[in-house]
Amino acid sequence: MVLDSFSLAGQVGIVTGGGQGLGEVFALAFAEAGADVAVVDTNLDTGPCTVAQVEAHGRRAAFFPADVRSKAAVDGMVEAVAAHFGRLDFLMNNAGIVQWGAAEDVTEEDWRRVVDVNLNGLFFCCQAAGRHFMSHGGGRIVNIASMSGFIVNTPQPQASYNASKAAVIHLTRSLAVEWAAHGVRVNAIAPGYMGTSMAQPFFDDPAYGGKWIPAIPLGRPGRPEELGPLAVFLAAEASSYMTGATVVIDGGYTAL
C-alpha cells in the first residue's frame, strides 16, 4: 500500500534538459516508476538517446526539441506533449547552466544567459504546464534548485548561478501558494555537489575538490542516481501533502 503511492504507472511527465546529466537520471527514474516521458532538450543528439533508454524500460517516450528561454517554444512544447501522449501529469524543470566569473567582470551577455535559462526558462515551463494542469484537475511540478540558492559556494565565483537558484526557491514557494487551490503542487530539489561526468574533473582538482569534499560531512560527492528516488517521491502521490518545499540533498554540506 505504501509503495503504491510512489508509483507513476499510467502517467506522463516532462523532463527539461533530459538529454544528458541529471536530466537523463530523472527521465530513467520516472520510467522505472512507471511513467511515460517527454524528453525536452536543445541537443539533437543526446535527447533521442535518453528516449531510447526510457523505451528500453518498457515505457513510451518522445523527444521534443525546445529552448526553454523561448516562451513560445515552451508553450508549443507543452501542447505538443499533451497531444502526443494524450495527457500530462507532472513536469521536472531540470534545464540549467552555470557560468563562473568574478562578479565585477561578468558581462551582460553572460549574466542574462544564466538567468534566462535557470529562472526565466524555468518559469515559462511552470507557467505553460501550470495552465494545463489547472484545466485538467491538477498536476505536479518539481524544480531543480541548488544548495547554491541557500549558501555561497567557494572558491568558484558564480554570483549569477547562486542568484538564479535562490530565485527558483522563492518562485517555487510563490507558485505553490498561488496554485494550491487548483490542485497543482510545486516543490523543488536542491542538490549539493554531484559526481556527474562534467563535474568529475573539478573533484579531481585540489583547488576545487580539495576544498569541497572535506566540507561534506558524508565525505563524498553525491551519486547522480541518488536524486532519482527523491524526484519520484515529489512527482508521485507519496508527497500529496507537500507543496512549496525545497528539499536539500547535499551530504550535509549546508548543515555545517
N, C-alpha and C positions, 0 to 999 in steps of 0.2 A: 504493500500500500504506500509506504513512504517513498520507495524508489519510483513508483508510478508517477509521482509528482515531478520527477526530473525528466520524464520522457517528453520528447518533441515530435513524437510519431505523428505523421499526417500534417505537419506544419511546414511553413515556408519562411525562410529568413534571408535577409540580405547581409552580405559581409563586404564592406568597402575596404579597399586595399587588400583584397582577398587573394591576390596573385602570388604573394610571397610573404616570408617572415611570419609575424604573429597572425596576419590575416589568414594565411594558409592553415595555421594551427586552429584558429577558431572555426573555419569552414569545416575542417575534418572532425572537430569535436561535436559540432552540431549534427553532422551526418551520422556519427556514431550514436548520437542520442535520438536519431530517427527522423531528422528534418531534411527537407529538400533545400538546396542552397543556391542563391543567386550570387555569383562571384562578380564583384564590381572592381575594376582597376583600369588604369590607363596603359598598362603594359600588355601589349597584344600577344606576347609570348608566354608569360607566366600565368596569366589568367586562365587560359584553356588547360594548362597543366593541373591547376587546382581543381577545375571541373572534372577532369579525368580521374583524379584521386577520390573525389566525392562519389562519382559514379561507381568506382571500384568498391565502395562501401554499400552498394545497392540502392543508393538514393538518386533522385533526379537532381540535375544541376545544369546551369547555363551561365555563359559568360556575357556580361553586359559592360562593354567599354564605356566609361564615362569619367569626366573630370569633375570632381566634387566642387571645384571652385566656380563652376557654372551653374547657376540656379536653374536655367532652362534645361541643361543636360540632366541635372538631378531629377527635376520634375518628370521629364520624359522617361528616365530610367525606372523610377518607381512605378509609373503607369505601365511600362513595358513588362516589368517583373510580375505585377499583379495579373496582367493579361496572359502572360506566358504560363504561369503556374496555376492560375485560377483563384489565388488567394495570396495574402501576405500577413504574417503573424508577428514577426519581430525584425528588428534592424540592429546590426552590430556596426557601429561607427568606428572603424579601425584605421582608416586612412590618415596618415600623419607624416610629417617630416621634421627634421631638426637641423638647425644651422648654427654652427659655433662661430663666435667672433666677439671681440671686445665691444661692449655696448657703444662706446664712443666712436667706433669705426663702422658699425653696421650701416649698410646702405639702405635707402628707402626701398629699393627693389627686394633686397634680402628680407627685410622686416615684413613687407607685405606678402612675400611668398609664404613665409611660415604661418602668418596669421590667416591668410586666405585658405590654406589647406586645413590647418588644425582647428580653427574656430569658425570661419565663415562657411567652409565646406561642410563641416560637421553640422552647423545649424541648418543649412539648406537641406541636408538629408533628414534631419529631425523634423523639419517643417513639412517636407513632402510626405514622409512616412506618417507623421502625426495626423495630417489631414485625412490620409487613407484610413488610418486606424479609427479615427473619430467617426467616420462614416460607416464603419463596419463593426462597431461594437467594442473596440479596444485593441490593444496591442502592447508590445514591449520594446523599449529602446535601451540598448546598452552602449554607452560611450566609453571610448578609451581615453582616459585622462593620463595622469602620471604622478608619481610621488613628487615630481618636479613642480607640481601645482601647489604643494604644501611647503617645500623646502627649496633652498638654493643649492644646486649641485656644485661641487668643486672637484678638480680645479678647472673644469671646462667652462668657458663663458658662453652662456646660452640664454640671455635675457628674453629673447623673443619666444623661445620654446617654453620657458618657465611661465611667462605671462599668458601665453595661449592656453596652456594646460590648466592654469589657475582659473581662467575664464570658462573652460569646459566644465570644471567642477561646479561653478556657480550657475552656469547655464543649465546644467543637469538638475539642480535644485529648482530653478525657476520654472522649467518646463514641467517638472514633476508636480509642482503645486498647481500650475495653470491647467494641466490636462488630467488631473486625478479624477475629476468628475466625469470625464469622458471614457474612463476605463483604460487610459494609457499610462503605463508605468515607465519611469525613466530613471535609470541608475547608471553608475559608472564604475570602471575598474581603474585603479591607479597602480600600475606595475612599478617595481623598482628596477634595478639593473638586471636585465635578462640576457642570458647567454645565447643570443642569436648569432648566426654566422657573420652578420655585418658588424656585430659588437665585439666578436672574439679578438680581433687584432688589438683593440683597446684594452681588453682584460690582460692581454699578454704584455702590454707596455707598462713598465713600472711607474711611469708618470701618471697613468690613469688607474689601471687595475691595481697597481701597488698601493693606491690610496683608497679605492672603492672597497675592495674585498675585505681589508681589515676592519672597515667600518660597518660591515654587515654581520650582525650577531650570529646568523646561521653559517657564516664563513664561506659563502659561495654565491655565485650569481644564480638567479632563478633559471630553471629549465623552461623554455617556451611552453612545452606541453602542460606545465603546472598551472597555466592560466586557463586551459580549456574547461576543466570542471566548474570553475567559478563563472565562466561565461555561460555555460549551460544552465547553471543554477539561476542566474539573473534573467535568462530568456525563458525559463520554464515556470510552471505554476508553483514550484517549490518555493519561490520567492514572492508569492502572491500578496503578502502584506508589506512589501518592501518597495519604497519609491523615494527618490531624492537622495539616495545614499551613494557615497563613493567608497568602495572597498579597496583598501590599500593592501597590496600583496608584494612585500619588498624584503622578506627575510629578516625583518626587524630593523631595517636601516633607519626609518623615521622615528623609531621608539627611543633612540638614544638621546 
